[in-house]
């Protein structure tokens, strides 16, 4: 199995509802996002996936989040946890790559590249991951 990883960053504010602590107040993070793509076979050029295409798509997805109050985005239902942000980026990246003609959606028997995980770091030591499988 081959795996590639690209990363991007964005800065955004948020607050957490139903949380008892300082994070229930408006605050910001410089988020770091790692995207993992894996697959069993390489293309004719010896690559799993073109890094440039994946980075371009990830930067496009992150630009929607950059310098916003994430609580204002309906998709997060007023509670943009790192876990929900990771799932949002996963779904948006699948759509962005499909728009570019590359299908990274998860299918158990698929042999070509698939989006296996999205990591969202709020800090260097705090990460949430979304993965479509166990």
N, CA, C and O atoms as CSV, one atom per row, in Angstrom:
chain,resi,resn,atom,element,x,y,z
A,1,UNK,N,N,0.856,-1.177,0.000
A,1,UNK,CA,C,0.000,0.000,0.000
A,1,UNK,C,C,0.898,1.235,0.000
A,1,UNK,O,O,1.868,1.307,0.755
A,2,UNK,N,N,0.572,2.186,-0.839
A,2,UNK,CA,C,1.290,3.458,-0.908
A,2,UNK,C,C,0.465,4.530,-0.204
A,2,UNK,O,O,-0.763,4.448,-0.160
A,3,UNK,N,N,1.138,5.523,0.340
A,3,UNK,CA,C,0.436,6.656,0.954
A,3,UNK,C,C,1.216,7.931,0.687
A,3,UNK,O,O,2.444,7.956,0.776
A,4,UNK,N,N,0.485,8.990,0.358
A,4,UNK,CA,C,1.061,10.325,0.245
A,4,UNK,C,C,0.318,11.244,1.197
A,4,UNK,O,O,-0.833,10.999,1.559
A,5,UNK,N,N,1.004,12.311,1.594
A,5,UNK,CA,C,0.392,13.278,2.498
A,5,UNK,C,C,0.766,14.675,2.045
A,5,UNK,O,O,1.922,14.943,1.719
A,6,UNK,N,N,-0.216,15.562,2.026
A,6,UNK,CA,C,0.033,16.979,1.797
A,6,UNK,C,C,-0.544,17.748,2.967
A,6,UNK,O,O,-1.342,17.217,3.739
A,7,UNK,N,N,-0.139,18.994,3.093
A,7,UNK,CA,C,-0.651,19.800,4.195
A,7,UNK,C,C,-0.937,21.221,3.751
A,7,UNK,O,O,-0.406,21.704,2.751
A,8,UNK,N,N,-1.784,21.868,4.514
A,8,UNK,CA,C,-2.134,23.264,4.299
A,8,UNK,C,C,-2.460,23.866,5.660
A,8,UNK,O,O,-2.575,23.157,6.660
A,9,UNK,N,N,-2.605,25.171,5.677
A,9,UNK,CA,C,-2.923,25.887,6.915
A,9,UNK,C,C,-4.024,26.904,6.656
A,9,UNK,O,O,-4.214,27.367,5.531
A,10,UNK,N,N,-4.733,27.237,7.703
A,10,UNK,CA,C,-5.671,28.352,7.664
A,10,UNK,C,C,-5.832,28.880,9.078
A,10,UNK,O,O,-5.600,28.165,10.053
A,11,UNK,N,N,-6.229,30.130,9.176
A,11,UNK,CA,C,-6.476,30.762,10.471
A,11,UNK,C,C,-7.967,31.067,10.563
A,11,UNK,O,O,-8.566,31.575,9.615
A,12,UNK,N,N,-8.558,30.752,11.712
A,12,UNK,CA,C,-9.990,31.001,11.873
A,12,UNK,C,C,-10.336,31.099,13.352
A,12,UNK,O,O,-9.599,30.632,14.221
A,13,UNK,N,N,-11.471,31.718,13.605
A,13,UNK,CA,C,-11.999,31.841,14.962
A,13,UNK,C,C,-13.171,30.877,15.126
A,13,UNK,O,O,-13.812,30.474,14.155
A,14,UNK,N,N,-13.430,30.524,16.371
A,14,UNK,CA,C,-14.610,29.721,16.682
A,14,UNK,C,C,-14.828,29.735,18.195
A,14,UNK,O,O,-13.985,30.200,18.962
A,15,UNK,N,N,-15.964,29.220,18.588
A,15,UNK,CA,C,-16.226,28.930,19.996
A,15,UNK,C,C,-17.054,27.662,20.038
A,15,UNK,O,O,-17.740,27.322,19.074
A,16,UNK,N,N,-16.987,26.969,21.155
A,16,UNK,CA,C,-17.675,25.694,21.279
A,16,UNK,C,C,-18.882,25.822,22.203
A,16,UNK,O,O,-18.768,26.249,23.352
A,17,UNK,N,N,-20.020,25.448,21.679
A,17,UNK,CA,C,-21.230,25.398,22.497
A,17,UNK,C,C,-21.243,24.074,23.243
A,17,UNK,O,O,-20.547,23.132,22.864
A,18,UNK,N,N,-22.022,24.008,24.287
A,18,UNK,CA,C,-22.130,22.780,25.088
A,18,UNK,C,C,-20.772,22.331,25.606
A,18,UNK,O,O,-20.493,21.135,25.691
A,19,UNK,N,N,-19.943,23.288,25.946
A,19,UNK,CA,C,-18.602,23.024,26.443
A,19,UNK,C,C,-18.405,23.834,27.711
A,19,UNK,O,O,-18.726,25.023,27.734
A,20,UNK,N,N,-17.901,23.239,28.736
A,20,UNK,CA,C,-17.694,23.935,30.003
A,20,UNK,C,C,-16.203,24.228,30.157
A,20,UNK,O,O,-15.442,23.399,30.658
A,21,UNK,N,N,-15.807,25.403,29.725
A,21,UNK,CA,C,-14.397,25.775,29.804
A,21,UNK,C,C,-14.119,26.988,28.948
A,21,UNK,O,O,-15.025,27.576,28.357
A,22,UNK,N,N,-12.850,27.351,28.890
A,22,UNK,CA,C,-12.490,28.591,28.204
A,22,UNK,C,C,-12.763,28.549,26.704
A,22,UNK,O,O,-12.885,29.606,26.084
A,23,UNK,N,N,-12.862,27.370,26.101
A,23,UNK,CA,C,-13.115,27.276,24.661
A,23,UNK,C,C,-14.555,27.616,24.283
A,23,UNK,O,O,-14.897,27.672,23.101
A,24,UNK,N,N,-15.402,27.845,25.303
A,24,UNK,CA,C,-16.755,28.299,24.987
A,24,UNK,C,C,-16.752,29.780,24.620
A,24,UNK,O,O,-17.759,30.299,24.138
A,25,UNK,N,N,-15.633,30.464,24.844
A,25,UNK,CA,C,-15.466,31.860,24.439
A,25,UNK,C,C,-14.840,31.922,23.047
A,25,UNK,O,O,-14.087,31.032,22.651
A,26,UNK,N,N,-15.162,32.979,22.317
A,26,UNK,CA,C,-14.600,33.175,20.989
A,26,UNK,C,C,-13.073,33.220,21.087
A,26,UNK,O,O,-12.516,33.959,21.899
A,27,UNK,N,N,-12.410,32.428,20.259
A,27,UNK,CA,C,-10.947,32.393,20.212
A,27,UNK,C,C,-10.527,31.908,18.830
A,27,UNK,O,O,-11.370,31.491,18.036
A,28,UNK,N,N,-9.247,31.959,18.543
A,28,UNK,CA,C,-8.780,31.576,17.218
A,28,UNK,C,C,-7.660,30.562,17.263
A,28,UNK,O,O,-7.017,30.347,18.291
A,29,UNK,N,N,-7.448,29.947,16.118
A,29,UNK,CA,C,-6.366,28.975,15.946
A,29,UNK,C,C,-5.718,29.201,14.590
A,29,UNK,O,O,-6.349,29.685,13.651
A,30,UNK,N,N,-4.461,28.843,14.513
A,30,UNK,CA,C,-3.784,28.674,13.237
A,30,UNK,C,C,-3.805,27.170,12.969
A,30,UNK,O,O,-2.922,26.429,13.399
A,31,UNK,N,N,-4.835,26.746,12.252
A,31,UNK,CA,C,-5.050,25.334,11.997
A,31,UNK,C,C,-4.045,24.807,10.987
A,31,UNK,O,O,-3.674,25.506,10.044
A,32,UNK,N,N,-3.609,23.578,11.189
A,32,UNK,CA,C,-2.796,22.860,10.213
A,32,UNK,C,C,-3.583,21.627,9.820
A,32,UNK,O,O,-4.143,20.933,10.669
A,33,UNK,N,N,-3.621,21.361,8.521
A,33,UNK,CA,C,-4.397,20.245,7.979
A,33,UNK,C,C,-3.465,19.308,7.225
A,33,UNK,O,O,-2.706,19.741,6.358
A,34,UNK,N,N,-3.525,18.032,7.554
A,34,UNK,CA,C,-2.797,16.990,6.832
A,34,UNK,C,C,-3.831,16.119,6.138
A,34,UNK,O,O,-4.813,15.703,6.751
A,35,UNK,N,N,-3.610,15.848,4.871
A,35,UNK,CA,C,-4.496,14.990,4.087
A,35,UNK,C,C,-3.705,13.771,3.649
A,35,UNK,O,O,-2.613,13.892,3.093
A,36,UNK,N,N,-4.263,12.598,3.904
A,36,UNK,CA,C,-3.616,11.325,3.580
A,36,UNK,C,C,-4.385,10.642,2.450
A,36,UNK,O,O,-5.600,10.462,2.531
A,37,UNK,N,N,-3.667,10.270,1.409
A,37,UNK,CA,C,-4.240,9.517,0.285
A,37,UNK,C,C,-3.452,8.236,0.160
A,37,UNK,O,O,-2.221,8.251,0.198
A,38,UNK,N,N,-4.157,7.119,0.010
A,38,UNK,CA,C,-3.458,5.844,-0.120
A,38,UNK,C,C,-4.047,5.017,-1.248
A,38,UNK,O,O,-5.176,5.243,-1.685
A,39,UNK,N,N,-3.274,4.071,-1.702
A,39,UNK,CA,C,-3.723,3.200,-2.773
A,39,UNK,C,C,-2.725,2.085,-3.013
A,39,UNK,O,O,-1.585,2.143,-2.553
A,40,UNK,N,N,-3.165,1.071,-3.737
A,40,UNK,CA,C,-2.350,-0.119,-3.956
A,40,UNK,C,C,-1.536,-0.062,-5.237
A,40,UNK,O,O,-0.606,-0.850,-5.410
A,41,UNK,N,N,-1.868,0.856,-6.137
A,41,UNK,CA,C,-1.161,0.868,-7.417
A,41,UNK,C,C,-0.743,2.282,-7.792
A,41,UNK,O,O,-1.354,3.265,-7.372
A,42,UNK,N,N,0.307,2.358,-8.589
A,42,UNK,CA,C,0.840,3.626,-9.060
A,42,UNK,C,C,0.446,3.843,-10.517
A,42,UNK,O,O,0.166,2.890,-11.245
A,43,UNK,N,N,0.428,5.100,-10.930
A,43,UNK,CA,C,0.114,5.396,-12.327
A,43,UNK,C,C,1.337,5.137,-13.209
A,43,UNK,O,O,2.385,4.721,-12.715
A,44,UNK,N,N,1.203,5.380,-14.489
A,44,UNK,CA,C,2.296,5.112,-15.433
A,44,UNK,C,C,3.547,5.909,-15.100
A,44,UNK,O,O,4.652,5.486,-15.439
A,45,UNK,N,N,3.396,7.050,-14.447
A,45,UNK,CA,C,4.538,7.878,-14.060
A,45,UNK,C,C,5.166,7.465,-12.740
A,45,UNK,O,O,6.091,8.121,-12.261
A,46,UNK,N,N,4.667,6.373,-12.140
A,46,UNK,CA,C,5.218,5.891,-10.885
A,46,UNK,C,C,4.729,6.635,-9.665
A,46,UNK,O,O,5.367,6.592,-8.613
A,47,UNK,N,N,3.584,7.329,-9.793
A,47,UNK,CA,C,3.034,8.105,-8.675
A,47,UNK,C,C,1.653,7.578,-8.295
A,47,UNK,O,O,0.899,7.086,-9.134
A,48,UNK,N,N,1.349,7.697,-7.024
A,48,UNK,CA,C,-0.002,7.391,-6.569
A,48,UNK,C,C,-0.952,8.484,-7.025
A,48,UNK,O,O,-2.051,8.208,-7.505
A,49,UNK,N,N,-0.520,9.725,-6.870
A,49,UNK,CA,C,-1.335,10.896,-7.188
A,49,UNK,C,C,-0.410,12.093,-7.341
A,49,UNK,O,O,0.618,12.176,-6.668
A,50,UNK,N,N,-0.761,12.999,-8.203
A,50,UNK,CA,C,0.025,14.213,-8.409
A,50,UNK,C,C,-0.113,15.112,-7.171
A,50,UNK,O,O,-1.205,15.588,-6.861
A,51,UNK,N,N,1.003,15.337,-6.470
A,51,UNK,CA,C,0.992,16.202,-5.286
A,51,UNK,C,C,0.389,17.570,-5.595
A,51,UNK,O,O,-0.397,18.099,-4.808
A,52,UNK,N,N,0.752,18.133,-6.727
A,52,UNK,CA,C,0.317,19.493,-7.074
A,52,UNK,C,C,-1.203,19.589,-7.155
A,52,UNK,O,O,-1.791,20.555,-6.666
A,53,UNK,N,N,-1.836,18.604,-7.762
A,53,UNK,CA,C,-3.305,18.627,-7.869
A,53,UNK,C,C,-3.955,18.510,-6.500
A,53,UNK,O,O,-4.931,19.200,-6.209
A,54,UNK,N,N,-3.415,17.640,-5.665
A,54,UNK,CA,C,-3.971,17.472,-4.327
A,54,UNK,C,C,-3.773,18.725,-3.481
A,54,UNK,O,O,-4.691,19.146,-2.778
A,55,UNK,N,N,-2.588,19.322,-3.541
A,55,UNK,CA,C,-2.325,20.550,-2.774
A,55,UNK,C,C,-3.206,21.699,-3.247
A,55,UNK,O,O,-3.708,22.471,-2.430
A,56,UNK,N,N,-3.397,21.818,-4.554
A,56,UNK,CA,C,-4.254,22.880,-5.090
A,56,UNK,C,C,-5.680,22.727,-4.573
A,56,UNK,O,O,-6.304,23.704,-4.159
A,57,UNK,N,N,-6.192,21.502,-4.599
A,57,UNK,CA,C,-7.556,21.252,-4.119
A,57,UNK,C,C,-7.661,21.525,-2.626
A,57,UNK,O,O,-8.630,22.142,-2.184
A,58,UNK,N,N,-6.682,21.078,-1.838
A,58,UNK,CA,C,-6.721,21.306,-0.396
A,58,UNK,C,C,-6.653,22.792,-0.075
A,58,UNK,O,O,-7.386,23.267,0.793
A,59,UNK,N,N,-5.801,23.522,-0.747
A,59,UNK,CA,C,-5.711,24.975,-0.507
A,59,UNK,C,C,-7.023,25.674,-0.851
A,59,UNK,O,O,-7.429,26.614,-0.167
A,60,UNK,N,N,-7.676,25.217,-1.902
A,60,UNK,CA,C,-8.969,25.787,-2.269
A,60,UNK,C,C,-10.006,25.554,-1.169
A,60,UNK,O,O,-10.757,26.465,-0.819
A,61,UNK,N,N,-10.048,24.351,-0.631
A,61,UNK,CA,C,-10.984,24.027,0.455
A,61,UNK,C,C,-10.665,24.863,1.693
A,61,UNK,O,O,-11.570,25.422,2.312
A,62,UNK,N,N,-9.403,24.950,2.051
A,62,UNK,CA,C,-9.017,25.703,3.252
A,62,UNK,C,C,-9.242,27.198,3.092
A,62,UNK,O,O,-9.475,27.893,4.080
A,63,UNK,N,N,-9.177,27.707,1.863
A,63,UNK,CA,C,-9.382,29.148,1.650
A,63,UNK,C,C,-10.802,29.568,2.027
A,63,UNK,O,O,-11.028,30.718,2.402
A,64,UNK,N,N,-11.752,28.650,1.931
A,64,UNK,CA,C,-13.134,28.950,2.327
A,64,UNK,C,C,-13.223,29.174,3.835
A,64,UNK,O,O,-14.057,29.950,4.302
A,65,UNK,N,N,-12.367,28.497,4.591
A,65,UNK,CA,C,-12.375,28.589,6.057
A,65,UNK,C,C,-11.491,29.718,6.588
A,65,UNK,O,O,-11.702,30.211,7.696
A,66,UNK,N,N,-10.515,30.118,5.803
A,66,UNK,CA,C,-9.491,31.053,6.258
A,66,UNK,C,C,-10.067,32.414,6.645
A,66,UNK,O,O,-10.864,32.998,5.910
A,67,UNK,N,N,-9.654,32.901,7.797
A,67,UNK,CA,C,-10.039,34.206,8.341
A,67,UNK,C,C,-11.549,34.378,8.439
A,67,UNK,O,O,-12.101,35.413,8.066
A,68,UNK,N,N,-12.203,33.333,8.951
A,68,UNK,CA,C,-13.646,33.390,9.189
A,68,UNK,C,C,-13.920,33.057,10.652
A,68,UNK,O,O,-13.048,32.576,11.376
A,69,UNK,N,N,-15.147,33.326,11.060
A,69,UNK,CA,C,-15.671,32.781,12.307
A,69,UNK,C,C,-16.411,31.519,11.904
A,69,UNK,O,O,-17.486,31.596,11.309
A,70,UNK,N,N,-15.859,30.372,12.215
A,70,UNK,CA,C,-16.421,29.101,11.768
A,70,UNK,C,C,-17.840,28.874,12.279
A,70,UNK,O,O,-18.602,28.123,11.670
A,71,UNK,N,N,-18.201,29.508,13.381
A,71,UNK,CA,C,-19.562,29.372,13.904
A,71,UNK,C,C,-20.596,29.953,12.949
A,71,UNK,O,O,-21.776,29.612,13.035
A,72,UNK,N,N,-20.169,30.824,12.041
A,72,UNK,CA,C,-21.089,31.428,11.081
A,72,UNK,C,C,-21.417,30.499,9.913
A,72,UNK,O,O,-22.306,30.802,9.117
A,73,UNK,N,N,-20.716,29.381,9.803
A,73,UNK,CA,C,-20.963,28.446,8.706
A,73,UNK,C,C,-22.019,27.427,9.137
A,73,UNK,O,O,-21.840,26.711,10.122
A,74,UNK,N,N,-23.103,27.373,8.399
A,74,UNK,CA,C,-24.235,26.504,8.752
A,74,UNK,C,C,-23.830,25.034,8.870
A,74,UNK,O,O,-24.409,24.299,9.671
A,75,UNK,N,N,-22.858,24.604,8.093
A,75,UNK,CA,C,-22.454,23.201,8.092
A,75,UNK,C,C,-21.984,22.727,9.471
A,75,UNK,O,O,-22.059,21.536,9.772
A,76,UNK,N,N,-21.507,23.637,10.299
A,76,UNK,CA,C,-21.008,23.261,11.623
A,76,UNK,C,C,-22.074,23.348,12.711
A,76,UNK,O,O,-21.796,23.042,13.870
A,77,UNK,N,N,-23.282,23.758,12.355
A,77,UNK,CA,C,-24.388,23.803,13.305
A,77,UNK,C,C,-24.000,24.538,14.593
A,77,UNK,O,O,-24.304,24.090,15.699
A,78,UNK,N,N,-23.327,25.665,14.420
A,78,UNK,CA,C,-22.920,26.528,15.537
A,78,UNK,C,C,-21.933,25.864,16.500
A,78,UNK,O,O,-21.739,26.356,17.612
A,79,UNK,N,N,-21.313,24.764,16.094
A,79,UNK,CA,C,-20.385,24.074,16.995
A,79,UNK,C,C,-19.233,23.462,16.193
A,79,UNK,O,O,-19.185,22.247,16.002
A,80,UNK,N,N,-18.305,24.306,15.725
A,80,UNK,CA,C,-17.236,23.833,14.856
A,80,UNK,C,C,-16.069,23.202,15.624
A,80,UNK,O,O,-15.018,23.821,15.788
A,81,UNK,N,N,-16.262,21.997,16.079
A,81,UNK,CA,C,-15.190,21.266,16.741
A,81,UNK,C,C,-14.155,20.851,15.696
A,81,UNK,O,O,-14.443,20.853,14.499
A,82,UNK,N,N,-12.975,20.502,16.139
A,82,UNK,CA,C,-11.934,20.034,15.216
A,82,UNK,C,C,-12.398,18.792,14.463
A,82,UNK,O,O,-12.055,18.605,13.295
A,83,UNK,N,N,-13.172,17.950,15.129
A,83,UNK,CA,C,-13.693,16.744,14.486
A,83,UNK,C,C,-14.626,17.104,13.327
A,83,UNK,O,O,-14.548,16.509,12.252
A,84,UNK,N,N,-15.502,18.072,13.551
A,84,UNK,CA,C,-16.420,18.487,12.483
A,84,UNK,C,C,-15.680,19.195,11.356
A,84,UNK,O,O,-16.048,19.056,10.190
A,85,UNK,N,N,-14.653,19.942,11.690
A,85,UNK,CA,C,-13.847,20.609,10.668
A,85,UNK,C,C,-13.151,19.566,9.796
A,85,UNK,O,O,-13.105,19.712,8.574
A,86,UNK,N,N,-12.610,18.517,10.413
A,86,UNK,CA,C,-11.947,17.452,9.659
A,86,UNK,C,C,-12.926,16.781,8.691
A,86,UNK,O,O,-12.575,16.523,7.540
A,87,UNK,N,N,-14.131,16.502,9.141
A,87,UNK,CA,C,-15.146,15.875,8.276
A,87,UNK,C,C,-15.539,16.816,7.142
A,87,UNK,O,O,-15.697,16.380,6.002
A,88,UNK,N,N,-15.698,18.100,7.445
A,88,UNK,CA,C,-16.023,19.086,6.419
A,88,UNK,C,C,-14.936,19.107,5.343
A,88,UNK,O,O,-15.240,19.083,4.150
A,89,UNK,N,N,-13.676,19.151,5.763
A,89,UNK,CA,C,-12.574,19.203,4.802
A,89,UNK,C,C,-12.543,17.925,3.968
A,89,UNK,O,O,-12.315,17.980,2.760
A,90,UNK,N,N,-12.769,16.783,4.599
A,90,UNK,CA,C,-12.817,15.515,3.870
A,90,UNK,C,C,-13.865,15.585,2.758
A,90,UNK,O,O,-13.558,15.316,1.597
A,91,UNK,N,N,-15.087,15.942,3.110
A,91,UNK,CA,C,-16.176,15.981,2.133
A,91,UNK,C,C,-15.918,17.017,1.036
A,91,UNK,O,O,-16.151,16.752,-0.143
A,92,UNK,N,N,-15.437,18.191,1.430
A,92,UNK,CA,C,-15.179,19.254,0.457
A,92,UNK,C,C,-14.032,18.876,-0.475
A,92,UNK,O,O,-14.059,19.214,-1.658
A,93,UNK,N,N,-13.036,18.185,0.043
A,93,UNK,CA,C,-11.904,17.774,-0.786
A,93,UNK,C,C,-12.314,16.699,-1.786
A,93,UNK,O,O,-11.870,16.722,-2.933
A,94,UNK,N,N,-13.151,15.763,-1.368
A,94,UNK,CA,C,-13.684,14.764,-2.304
A,94,UNK,C,C,-14.374,15.479,-3.458
A,94,UNK,O,O,-14.135,15.152,-4.620
A,95,UNK,N,N,-15.230,16.455,-3.146
A,95,UNK,CA,C,-15.966,17.187,-4.181
A,95,UNK,C,C,-15.016,17.991,-5.072
A,95,UNK,O,O,-15.182,18.016,-6.292
A,96,UNK,N,N,-14.038,18.635,-4.477
A,96,UNK,CA,C,-13.080,19.446,-5.236
A,96,UNK,C,C,-12.271,18.571,-6.197
A,96,UNK,O,O,-12.049,18.955,-7.345
A,97,UNK,N,N,-11.839,17.419,-5.740
A,97,UNK,CA,C,-11.063,16.522,-6.594
A,97,UNK,C,C,-11.945,15.911,-7.691
A,97,UNK,O,O,-11.484,15.725,-8.816
A,98,UNK,N,N,-13.195,15.602,-7.378
A,98,UNK,CA,C,-14.101,15.079,-8.407
A,98,UNK,C,C,-14.322,16.118,-9.489
A,98,UNK,O,O,-14.403,15.787,-10.672
A,99,UNK,N,N,-14.419,17.388,-9.078
A,99,UNK,CA,C,-14.563,18.483,-10.037
A,99,UNK,C,C,-13.349,18.542,-10.972
A,99,UNK,O,O,-13.472,18.939,-12.131
A,100,UNK,N,N,-12.186,18.149,-10.467
A,100,UNK,CA,C,-10.959,18.128,-11.270
A,100,UNK,C,C,-10.807,16.805,-12.024
A,100,UNK,O,O,-9.795,16.590,-12.691
A,101,UNK,N,N,-11.796,15.923,-11.925
A,101,UNK,CA,C,-11.764,14.666,-12.656
A,101,UNK,C,C,-11.052,13.529,-11.943
A,101,UNK,O,O,-10.703,12.528,-12.569
A,102,UNK,N,N,-10.832,13.672,-10.631
A,102,UNK,CA,C,-10.147,12.641,-9.855
A,102,UNK,C,C,-11.077,12.182,-8.744
A,102,UNK,O,O,-11.499,12.984,-7.911
A,103,UNK,N,N,-11.398,10.893,-8.731
A,103,UNK,CA,C,-12.301,10.345,-7.726
A,103,UNK,C,C,-11.490,9.719,-6.598
A,103,UNK,O,O,-10.867,8.674,-6.785
A,104,UNK,N,N,-11.496,10.355,-5.427
A,104,UNK,CA,C,-10.789,9.843,-4.254
A,104,UNK,C,C,-11.733,9.240,-3.231
A,104,UNK,O,O,-11.306,8.896,-2.129
A,105,UNK,N,N,-13.014,9.106,-3.573
A,105,UNK,CA,C,-13.986,8.603,-2.601
A,105,UNK,C,C,-13.681,7.157,-2.236
A,105,UNK,O,O,-13.147,6.389,-3.037
A,106,UNK,N,N,-14.032,6.813,-1.015
A,106,UNK,CA,C,-13.685,5.502,-0.460
A,106,UNK,C,C,-14.598,4.421,-1.012
A,106,UNK,O,O,-15.823,4.524,-0.957
A,107,UNK,N,N,-13.973,3.388,-1.542
A,107,UNK,CA,C,-14.670,2.158,-1.928
A,107,UNK,C,C,-13.767,1.015,-1.493
A,107,UNK,O,O,-12.601,0.986,-1.888
A,108,UNK,N,N,-14.254,0.079,-0.700
A,108,UNK,CA,C,-13.401,-0.959,-0.116
A,108,UNK,C,C,-12.542,-1.734,-1.112
A,108,UNK,O,O,-11.405,-2.076,-0.785
A,109,UNK,N,N,-13.042,-2.023,-2.312
A,109,UNK,CA,C,-12.296,-2.834,-3.270
A,109,UNK,C,C,-11.520,-2.005,-4.289
A,109,UNK,O,O,-10.925,-2.552,-5.217
A,110,UNK,N,N,-11.527,-0.711,-4.118
A,110,UNK,CA,C,-10.866,0.177,-5.068
A,110,UNK,C,C,-9.353,0.013,-4.961
A,110,UNK,O,O,-8.808,-0.013,-3.858
A,111,UNK,N,N,-8.684,-0.094,-6.082
A,111,UNK,CA,C,-7.237,-0.302,-6.078
A,111,UNK,C,C,-6.469,1.005,-6.302
A,111,UNK,O,O,-5.284,1.090,-5.980
A,112,UNK,N,N,-7.128,2.005,-6.844
A,112,UNK,CA,C,-6.436,3.261,-7.092
A,112,UNK,C,C,-6.538,4.178,-5.873
A,112,UNK,O,O,-7.053,3.771,-4.832
A,113,UNK,N,N,-6.059,5.389,-5.997
A,113,UNK,CA,C,-5.938,6.309,-4.867
A,113,UNK,C,C,-7.290,6.623,-4.225
A,113,UNK,O,O,-8.307,6.756,-4.907
A,114,UNK,N,N,-7.272,6.736,-2.901
A,114,UNK,CA,C,-8.458,7.141,-2.164
A,114,UNK,C,C,-8.056,8.007,-0.983
A,114,UNK,O,O,-6.972,7.850,-0.420
A,115,UNK,N,N,-8.926,8.906,-0.621
A,115,UNK,CA,C,-8.691,9.796,0.508
A,115,UNK,C,C,-8.930,8.997,1.782
A,115,UNK,O,O,-10.065,8.624,2.081
A,116,UNK,N,N,-7.863,8.733,2.535
A,116,UNK,CA,C,-7.992,7.842,3.683
A,116,UNK,C,C,-8.172,8.564,5.007
A,116,UNK,O,O,-8.763,8.000,5.928
A,117,UNK,N,N,-7.677,9.809,5.136
A,117,UNK,CA,C,-7.834,10.522,6.408
A,117,UNK,C,C,-7.535,12.003,6.238
A,117,UNK,O,O,-6.756,12.412,5.377
A,118,UNK,N,N,-8.178,12.787,7.085
A,118,UNK,CA,C,-7.890,14.219,7.211
A,118,UNK,C,C,-7.612,14.498,8.683
A,118,UNK,O,O,-8.433,14.198,9.550
A,119,UNK,N,N,-6.451,15.073,8.950
A,119,UNK,CA,C,-6.067,15.487,10.303
A,119,UNK,C,C,-6.175,16.993,10.403
A,119,UNK,O,O,-5.701,17.714,9.524
A,120,UNK,N,N,-6.793,17.471,11.464
A,120,UNK,CA,C,-6.872,18.907,11.737
A,120,UNK,C,C,-6.225,19.160,13.090
A,120,UNK,O,O,-6.682,18.664,14.119
A,121,UNK,N,N,-5.155,19.941,13.065
A,121,UNK,CA,C,-4.454,20.316,14.288
A,121,UNK,C,C,-4.893,21.720,14.689
A,121,UNK,O,O,-4.763,22.665,13.911
A,122,UNK,N,N,-5.416,21.850,15.911
A,122,UNK,CA,C,-5.679,23.180,16.467
A,122,UNK,C,C,-4.401,23.768,17.047
A,122,UNK,O,O,-4.173,24.976,16.984
A,123,UNK,N,N,-3.581,22.910,17.605
A,123,UNK,CA,C,-2.267,23.278,18.123
A,123,UNK,C,C,-1.304,22.170,17.713
A,123,UNK,O,O,-1.711,21.174,17.115
A,124,UNK,N,N,-0.038,22.346,18.035
A,124,UNK,CA,C,0.945,21.313,17.700
A,124,UNK,C,C,0.676,19.995,18.412
A,124,UNK,O,O,1.139,18.943,17.972
A,125,UNK,N,N,-0.072,20.049,19.514
A,125,UNK,CA,C,-0.285,18.845,20.319
A,125,UNK,C,C,-1.736,18.381,20.370
A,125,UNK,O,O,-2.052,17.440,21.097
A,126,UNK,N,N,-2.621,19.020,19.616
A,126,UNK,CA,C,-4.046,18.665,19.645
A,126,UNK,C,C,-4.555,18.462,18.227
A,126,UNK,O,O,-4.598,19.396,17.426
A,127,UNK,N,N,-4.942,17.214,17.931
A,127,UNK,CA,C,-5.350,16.843,16.586
A,127,UNK,C,C,-6.650,16.062,16.617
A,127,UNK,O,O,-6.893,15.266,17.524
A,128,UNK,N,N,-7.483,16.301,15.610
A,128,UNK,CA,C,-8.660,15.465,15.356
A,128,UNK,C,C,-8.500,14.865,13.965
A,128,UNK,O,O,-7.973,15.506,13.056
A,129,UNK,N,N,-8.960,13.634,13.812
A,129,UNK,CA,C,-8.857,12.954,12.514
A,129,UNK,C,C,-10.232,12.467,12.086
A,129,UNK,O,O,-11.005,11.948,12.890
A,130,UNK,N,N,-10.524,12.648,10.782
A,130,UNK,CA,C,-11.679,11.994,10.198
A,130,UNK,C,C,-11.177,11.003,9.157
A,130,UNK,O,O,-10.341,11.332,8.315
A,131,UNK,N,N,-11.698,9.795,9.231
A,131,UNK,CA,C,-11.391,8.747,8.286
A,131,UNK,C,C,-12.703,8.014,7.974
A,131,UNK,O,O,-13.497,7.766,8.882
A,132,UNK,N,N,-12.938,7.668,6.718
A,132,UNK,CA,C,-14.207,7.022,6.382
A,132,UNK,C,C,-14.284,5.565,6.811
A,132,UNK,O,O,-15.346,4.951,6.716
A,133,UNK,N,N,-13.179,5.004,7.281
A,133,UNK,CA,C,-13.157,3.594,7.697
A,133,UNK,C,C,-12.501,3.479,9.053
A,133,UNK,O,O,-11.908,4.438,9.546
A,134,UNK,N,N,-12.606,2.311,9.656
A,134,UNK,CA,C,-11.989,2.070,10.971
A,134,UNK,C,C,-10.490,2.097,10.902
A,134,UNK,O,O,-9.822,1.912,11.920
